[in-house]
């Protein structure tokens, strides 16, 4: 299917869309196939091989436990954090999993085979699943790639998937793959960028469904912040990173009792930190467009709802409309990154995650602050231009340092990019398409040790304990 707003914004669990959400979904699909083909009762043994970045940083990203949950039939958008804890505790105590929620097998994290230095041809996030019967005969096997943002691709079906994508994309009322095409639709139809995205979304669902779906996405984002503010202590994983969001929230409530605009950045920082601390805890988040960058869009949308001009006396209906237009415009820019480049840190570095999210957030904010399509495109361009070359080198393979603070910094960048674009007339020297292509090429040229492998940067220069 053509990439839409609900592909870019989807509910999942932390800490990583490419290393947690994608592997869980792939394992669940594999288990579902075993049930559909009638293999479950015959399975005597299972083998899981993880390659490249999944093997190199999988422990810190929760990849192995996500695979176990997926093999038990859990999907990231449906499983709840409490259920995750219960199932993992059961697996740990018994040393078994229930394949497809039915077939009991002896299998642990330690049984997975890791190949951190082996990169499969399609993508650095590769995983192979195979099951055999009591005689050792292979019943079913397949290879998946987690290509960023929770998206997965099955080996051997790449061309088929691409053909389907092309077909569904071309059948959209207002198809676009580039910012130039998107702006042309706006000019020809007299529409805003969010309008164009809405027209395309309505090709597969009603406007009421789009509104309800985007409202739900925002509600999950808000719930993520609320959950995070109720947690205290250290983040899991061994780095001894202290949760800051609860203390910061308490201080802000004392210092900013009347919501003085001078505190806008402190609130934006808080929202970004809260979301990413919840993500680092394996909590329920919205992939936007990845988990590692999940705090940027909620933080900037919070700014739009609380500090954008004209929101002082906004009704709930007004706010719901802001949420919809913001996410639609952000989603339109997300489509450009997904179509022309990548949102995978393991493929192009953190510029593809935090950079893309910052660019999307800037577009969403410019849209709801009354920017023209050209100004919205300019805001997105500015935000990405100043995230080019951003590496992905989390310490210990954990989505904590520098990821959590990086979201807050990128949210502020998005807001500043919007303000700069809105002070202009939409005319600018560098186009968004040129920046996206540059990001893609920079990612290709970037050393693999800076692309979520824990082999360079902060990951090797900072002592973990």
C-alpha positions as CSV (number, residue, x, y, z in Angstrom):
1,X,0.0,0.0,0.0
2,X,1.0,3.6,-0.6
3,X,2.6,5.1,2.5
4,X,0.0,7.1,4.5
5,X,-0.2,9.1,7.7
6,X,-1.1,6.0,9.8
7,X,1.9,4.2,8.5
8,X,4.2,6.9,9.8
9,X,2.3,7.4,13.1
10,X,1.5,4.1,14.7
11,X,1.1,2.9,18.3
12,X,3.9,0.6,19.5
13,X,6.2,-0.1,22.4
14,X,9.7,1.1,23.1
15,X,12.6,1.4,22.9
16,X,13.1,1.2,19.1
17,X,10.9,1.0,16.1
18,X,13.5,-0.7,13.9
19,X,15.0,-2.9,16.7
20,X,11.9,-3.6,18.8
21,X,8.7,-2.9,16.9
22,X,9.9,-4.3,13.5
23,X,11.4,-7.5,14.9
24,X,8.3,-8.2,17.0
25,X,6.1,-7.7,14.1
26,X,8.2,-9.9,11.9
27,X,8.3,-12.7,14.5
28,X,4.5,-12.4,14.9
29,X,3.9,-12.7,11.2
30,X,6.2,-15.8,11.1
31,X,4.2,-17.4,13.9
32,X,0.9,-16.5,12.2
33,X,2.1,-18.2,9.1
34,X,3.0,-21.4,11.0
35,X,-0.5,-21.5,12.4
36,X,-2.1,-20.9,9.0
37,X,0.0,-23.6,7.3
38,X,-0.8,-26.1,10.0
39,X,2.9,-26.4,11.1
40,X,2.6,-25.5,14.8
41,X,1.9,-29.0,16.2
42,X,4.8,-30.4,14.2
43,X,7.4,-27.9,15.4
44,X,10.1,-29.4,17.5
45,X,12.8,-26.8,17.2
46,X,13.2,-23.1,16.3
47,X,16.2,-21.1,15.1
48,X,16.5,-17.3,15.1
49,X,19.5,-15.6,13.5
50,X,20.0,-11.8,13.9
51,X,22.3,-9.9,11.6
52,X,24.1,-6.6,11.5
53,X,22.8,-3.8,13.7
54,X,20.1,-6.1,15.2
55,X,22.8,-8.3,16.6
56,X,25.2,-5.5,17.5
57,X,22.8,-3.4,19.5
58,X,19.9,-5.7,20.0
59,X,20.4,-6.3,23.7
60,X,20.1,-2.6,24.5
61,X,17.2,-2.1,22.1
62,X,15.2,-5.1,23.5
63,X,15.4,-6.9,20.1
64,X,15.7,-10.4,21.5
65,X,12.8,-10.1,24.0
66,X,10.7,-8.4,21.2
67,X,11.3,-11.4,19.0
68,X,10.2,-13.8,21.8
69,X,7.0,-11.8,22.3
70,X,6.4,-11.8,18.6
71,X,6.9,-15.6,18.4
72,X,4.2,-15.9,21.0
73,X,1.8,-13.9,18.8
74,X,2.2,-10.4,20.2
75,X,1.9,-7.4,17.9
76,X,3.5,-4.1,18.9
77,X,0.3,-2.0,18.4
78,X,-1.8,-4.4,20.4
79,X,0.3,-5.7,23.3
80,X,0.2,-3.6,26.5
81,X,3.3,-2.9,28.7
82,X,1.9,-4.8,31.6
83,X,1.3,-7.8,29.4
84,X,4.9,-7.6,28.1
85,X,6.2,-7.7,31.7
86,X,4.0,-10.7,32.6
87,X,5.0,-12.7,29.5
88,X,8.7,-12.0,29.8
89,X,8.7,-13.0,33.4
90,X,7.0,-16.3,32.5
91,X,9.5,-17.0,29.8
92,X,12.4,-16.2,32.1
93,X,11.1,-18.5,34.9
94,X,10.2,-21.4,32.7
95,X,12.8,-21.1,29.9
96,X,9.9,-21.7,27.4
97,X,7.8,-19.9,24.9
98,X,4.4,-20.6,23.5
99,X,5.0,-20.4,19.8
100,X,1.9,-18.9,18.2
101,X,0.4,-18.8,21.7
102,X,-0.1,-22.5,21.4
103,X,3.0,-24.7,20.9
104,X,5.2,-24.9,24.0
105,X,8.9,-24.9,23.2
106,X,12.1,-24.7,25.2
107,X,13.7,-21.5,24.0
108,X,15.5,-18.5,25.5
109,X,17.2,-15.3,24.5
110,X,20.5,-17.1,24.8
111,X,19.5,-19.5,22.0
112,X,19.4,-16.8,19.4
113,X,22.4,-16.7,17.0
114,X,24.0,-13.3,16.6
115,X,26.0,-12.1,13.5
116,X,26.9,-8.5,14.4
117,X,29.6,-8.3,11.6
118,X,27.4,-9.9,8.9
119,X,25.3,-7.5,6.8
120,X,22.7,-9.1,4.6
121,X,22.3,-7.6,1.1
122,X,18.9,-5.8,1.6
123,X,19.5,-4.0,4.9
124,X,21.6,-4.1,8.0
125,X,18.6,-5.0,10.1
126,X,18.2,-8.6,9.0
127,X,16.6,-11.6,10.8
128,X,16.0,-15.2,9.8
129,X,13.4,-17.5,11.3
130,X,13.3,-21.3,10.8
131,X,11.4,-24.2,12.4
132,X,12.0,-27.9,12.0
133,X,10.3,-31.1,13.1
134,X,11.5,-33.9,15.3
135,X,13.5,-35.4,12.5
136,X,15.3,-32.1,11.8
137,X,13.5,-31.4,8.6
138,X,12.9,-27.7,8.0
139,X,9.1,-26.9,7.9
140,X,9.2,-23.2,7.3
141,X,11.8,-20.5,7.1
142,X,12.0,-16.9,6.0
143,X,14.1,-13.8,6.2
144,X,12.8,-10.3,7.2
145,X,14.4,-6.9,7.2
146,X,13.4,-4.2,9.7
147,X,13.8,-1.1,7.5
148,X,12.9,1.7,10.0
149,X,9.8,3.1,11.6
150,X,8.5,-0.4,12.3
151,X,8.2,-1.3,8.6
152,X,9.3,-4.8,7.7
153,X,10.1,-6.3,4.3
154,X,10.3,-10.0,3.5
155,X,13.3,-11.3,1.5
156,X,12.2,-12.3,-2.0
157,X,9.2,-10.1,-2.0
158,X,10.9,-6.7,-2.4
159,X,10.0,-6.3,-6.1
160,X,6.4,-7.4,-5.5
161,X,6.1,-5.0,-2.5
162,X,7.6,-2.2,-4.6
163,X,5.2,-2.9,-7.5
164,X,2.2,-2.9,-5.1
165,X,3.5,0.4,-3.6
166,X,3.8,1.9,-7.1
167,X,0.3,0.7,-8.1
168,X,-1.4,2.0,-5.0
169,X,0.6,5.2,-5.0
170,X,-0.3,6.0,-8.6
171,X,-4.0,5.4,-7.9
172,X,-4.1,8.1,-5.3
173,X,-6.1,11.2,-6.2
174,X,-3.1,13.5,-5.7
175,X,0.0,11.3,-5.8
176,X,3.4,12.7,-4.9
177,X,6.9,11.5,-4.2
178,X,8.7,14.8,-4.2
179,X,8.1,18.1,-2.5
180,X,8.0,19.7,-6.0
181,X,5.0,17.4,-6.9
182,X,3.4,18.1,-3.5
183,X,3.7,21.9,-4.0
184,X,2.4,21.6,-7.6
185,X,-0.8,19.9,-6.3
186,X,-1.2,22.7,-3.8
187,X,-0.8,25.3,-6.5
188,X,-3.1,23.6,-9.1
189,X,-5.8,22.7,-6.6
190,X,-5.6,25.7,-4.3
191,X,-5.0,23.4,-1.3
192,X,-2.8,23.4,1.7
193,X,-0.3,20.6,2.3
194,X,-2.6,19.0,4.9
195,X,-5.5,19.3,2.5
196,X,-3.5,17.3,-0.1
197,X,-2.7,14.6,2.4
198,X,-6.3,14.5,3.6
199,X,-7.6,14.0,0.0
200,X,-5.3,11.0,-0.3
201,X,-6.2,9.6,3.1
202,X,-9.9,9.8,2.2
203,X,-9.2,7.4,-0.7
204,X,-9.1,4.5,1.7
205,X,-11.2,5.8,4.7
206,X,-13.8,8.4,5.5
207,X,-12.8,11.9,6.8
208,X,-14.5,11.0,10.1
209,X,-12.2,8.0,10.4
210,X,-9.1,10.1,9.6
211,X,-10.1,12.6,12.3
212,X,-10.8,9.9,14.8
213,X,-7.6,8.1,14.0
214,X,-5.4,11.2,14.3
215,X,-7.2,12.2,17.5
216,X,-6.4,8.7,18.9
217,X,-2.7,9.1,17.9
218,X,-2.5,12.4,19.9
219,X,-4.3,10.9,22.9
220,X,-1.7,8.1,23.0
221,X,1.0,10.7,22.8
222,X,-0.6,12.5,25.7
223,X,-1.0,9.3,27.7
224,X,2.7,8.5,27.1
225,X,3.7,11.8,28.7
226,X,1.3,11.3,31.6
227,X,2.7,7.8,32.2
228,X,6.3,9.0,32.1
229,X,5.6,11.8,34.6
230,X,4.4,9.2,37.1
231,X,7.7,7.2,37.0
232,X,10.8,8.0,39.0
233,X,14.2,6.6,39.6
234,X,16.6,5.2,37.0
235,X,16.0,4.1,33.5
236,X,16.5,0.4,32.8
237,X,19.6,-1.0,31.1
238,X,22.5,-0.4,33.4
239,X,23.6,3.1,32.3
240,X,22.1,4.6,35.5
241,X,20.5,7.4,33.6
242,X,18.1,9.2,36.0
243,X,14.6,10.1,34.9
244,X,14.3,13.9,34.8
245,X,10.8,14.5,33.5
246,X,9.0,14.1,36.9
247,X,11.3,16.5,38.7
248,X,11.2,19.0,35.8
249,X,7.4,18.9,35.7
250,X,7.1,19.5,39.4
251,X,9.5,22.5,39.1
252,X,7.6,23.9,36.2
253,X,4.3,23.7,38.0
254,X,5.8,25.8,40.8
255,X,7.6,28.4,38.6
256,X,5.1,28.8,35.8
257,X,1.7,28.8,37.4
258,X,0.1,31.1,34.8
259,X,1.7,29.5,31.7
260,X,4.0,32.4,31.0
261,X,5.1,32.2,27.3
262,X,8.7,32.8,28.4
263,X,8.7,29.1,29.6
264,X,7.7,27.7,26.3
265,X,11.0,26.0,25.7
266,X,11.1,24.4,29.2
267,X,7.7,22.8,28.5
268,X,8.7,21.6,25.0
269,X,11.9,20.1,26.5
270,X,9.8,18.4,29.2
271,X,7.4,16.8,26.7
272,X,10.2,15.5,24.5
273,X,12.1,14.2,27.5
274,X,9.0,12.5,29.0
275,X,8.1,10.7,25.8
276,X,11.6,9.4,25.3
277,X,12.1,8.4,28.9
278,X,8.9,6.4,28.5
279,X,10.2,4.9,25.3
280,X,13.5,4.0,26.9
281,X,11.5,2.2,29.6
282,X,9.7,0.0,26.9
283,X,6.5,1.9,27.4
284,X,3.7,2.6,25.0
285,X,4.6,5.3,22.5
286,X,3.7,6.5,19.0
287,X,6.3,5.8,16.4
288,X,6.7,9.2,14.8
289,X,8.2,8.3,12.4
290,X,10.5,6.1,14.6
291,X,10.7,5.4,18.3
292,X,14.1,6.9,18.7
293,X,12.6,10.2,17.6
294,X,9.2,9.7,19.1
295,X,9.4,12.8,21.4
296,X,9.9,15.5,18.8
297,X,6.4,15.7,17.1
298,X,4.5,15.5,20.4
299,X,6.7,18.3,21.9
300,X,6.2,20.5,18.9
301,X,2.5,19.8,18.6
302,X,2.2,20.6,22.3
303,X,3.8,24.0,21.5
304,X,1.3,24.5,18.7
305,X,-1.7,23.8,21.0
306,X,-0.4,26.0,23.9
307,X,1.8,28.8,22.4
308,X,0.9,29.3,18.8
309,X,-0.9,32.7,18.2
310,X,-4.6,32.5,18.4
311,X,-4.7,29.4,20.7
312,X,-5.5,31.3,23.9
313,X,-9.2,31.0,23.5
314,X,-9.3,27.9,21.3
315,X,-12.2,25.5,21.7
316,X,-11.8,21.8,21.9
317,X,-13.0,21.6,18.3
318,X,-10.3,24.1,17.3
319,X,-7.7,22.1,19.0
320,X,-8.8,18.8,17.4
321,X,-8.5,20.6,14.0
322,X,-5.0,21.8,14.8
323,X,-4.0,18.2,15.7
324,X,-5.4,16.9,12.5
325,X,-3.8,19.5,10.2
326,X,-0.5,19.3,12.1
327,X,-0.2,15.5,11.8
328,X,-1.4,15.5,8.1
329,X,1.2,18.1,7.1
330,X,3.9,16.3,9.1
331,X,2.8,13.0,7.5
332,X,3.1,14.5,4.0
333,X,6.7,15.4,4.7
334,X,7.3,12.0,6.2
335,X,6.1,10.4,3.0
336,X,8.9,12.3,1.1
337,X,11.6,10.9,3.4
338,X,10.2,7.4,3.2
339,X,9.9,7.5,-0.6
340,X,13.2,9.3,-1.4
341,X,15.5,8.3,1.4
342,X,15.2,6.4,4.6
343,X,14.0,6.8,8.2
344,X,16.3,4.0,9.5
345,X,19.2,5.0,11.8
346,X,20.9,1.7,10.9
347,X,20.8,2.8,7.2
348,X,21.5,6.5,7.2
349,X,22.3,7.4,10.8
350,X,20.2,9.5,13.2
351,X,19.7,12.2,10.5
352,X,17.1,9.7,9.2
353,X,15.3,9.5,12.5
354,X,15.7,12.7,14.5
355,X,16.3,14.7,11.4
356,X,13.2,13.5,9.6
357,X,11.1,14.0,12.7
358,X,12.3,17.5,13.2
359,X,11.6,18.3,9.6
360,X,8.1,16.8,9.8
361,X,7.4,18.7,13.0
362,X,8.5,21.9,11.5
363,X,6.1,21.3,8.6
364,X,3.2,20.6,10.9
365,X,3.8,23.7,13.0
366,X,4.2,25.9,10.0
367,X,0.9,24.5,8.6
368,X,-1.1,25.3,11.7
369,X,0.5,28.7,12.1
370,X,-0.9,29.8,8.8
371,X,2.2,29.2,6.6
372,X,1.7,28.9,2.8
373,X,2.7,25.6,1.2
374,X,6.0,27.2,0.2
375,X,6.7,28.3,3.8
376,X,5.8,24.9,5.1
377,X,8.2,23.3,2.7
378,X,10.8,25.8,3.7
379,X,10.4,25.1,7.4
380,X,10.8,21.3,6.7
381,X,13.9,22.1,4.6
382,X,15.6,24.3,7.3
383,X,15.0,21.7,10.0
384,X,16.6,18.9,8.0
385,X,19.4,21.0,6.6
386,X,20.7,21.5,10.1
387,X,20.5,17.8,11.1
388,X,22.5,16.6,8.1
389,X,25.2,14.2,9.1
390,X,23.8,13.3,12.5
391,X,25.2,10.0,13.6
392,X,23.5,7.1,15.5
393,X,25.9,6.0,18.3
394,X,23.9,5.3,21.4
395,X,25.9,4.3,24.4
396,X,25.4,0.6,25.3
397,X,23.0,0.2,22.4
398,X,20.4,1.8,24.6
399,X,18.0,4.5,23.3
400,X,19.0,6.9,26.1
401,X,22.2,8.8,25.6
402,X,22.3,10.9,23.4
403,X,18.8,10.0,22.1
404,X,16.6,11.5,24.9
405,X,18.2,14.9,25.0
406,X,18.5,14.9,21.2
407,X,14.8,14.8,20.9
408,X,14.4,18.0,22.9
409,X,17.1,19.8,20.9
410,X,15.5,18.7,17.6
411,X,12.1,19.9,18.8
412,X,13.5,23.4,19.5
413,X,15.2,23.3,16.1
414,X,11.8,22.5,14.4
415,X,10.2,25.5,16.2
416,X,13.0,27.8,15.2
417,X,12.9,26.5,11.6
418,X,9.2,27.3,11.5
419,X,9.7,30.8,12.8
420,X,12.5,31.5,10.3
421,X,10.3,30.2,7.4
422,X,7.3,32.2,8.5
423,X,9.3,35.4,8.5
424,X,10.2,34.7,4.9
425,X,7.9,34.6,1.9
426,X,8.5,31.0,0.9
427,X,11.3,31.7,-1.5
428,X,14.6,30.0,-0.6
429,X,17.8,28.8,-2.2
430,X,17.8,25.1,-1.2
431,X,14.8,23.0,-1.8
432,X,13.5,20.3,0.5
433,X,14.0,17.7,-2.3
434,X,17.6,18.7,-2.5
435,X,18.1,18.3,1.2
436,X,16.4,14.9,1.3
437,X,18.6,13.6,-1.5
438,X,21.6,15.0,0.3
439,X,20.6,13.2,3.5
440,X,20.3,10.0,1.6
441,X,23.7,10.3,0.0
442,X,25.3,11.4,3.3
443,X,23.9,8.3,4.9
444,X,25.4,6.1,2.2
445,X,28.8,7.7,2.7
446,X,28.6,7.6,6.5
447,X,30.9,5.0,8.1
448,X,28.9,2.0,9.2
449,X,30.3,2.5,12.8
450,X,28.1,5.6,13.1
451,X,24.9,3.8,12.0
452,X,23.5,2.1,15.1
453,X,26.3,-0.5,15.5
454,X,27.7,0.6,18.8
455,X,31.2,0.6,17.1
456,X,31.9,4.4,17.1
457,X,31.2,7.8,18.6
458,X,29.8,8.1,22.1
459,X,29.2,4.3,22.1
460,X,32.9,3.6,22.3
461,X,34.2,6.9,23.9
462,X,32.0,6.9,27.0
463,X,32.5,4.4,29.7
464,X,29.2,2.6,30.3
465,X,29.4,2.2,34.1
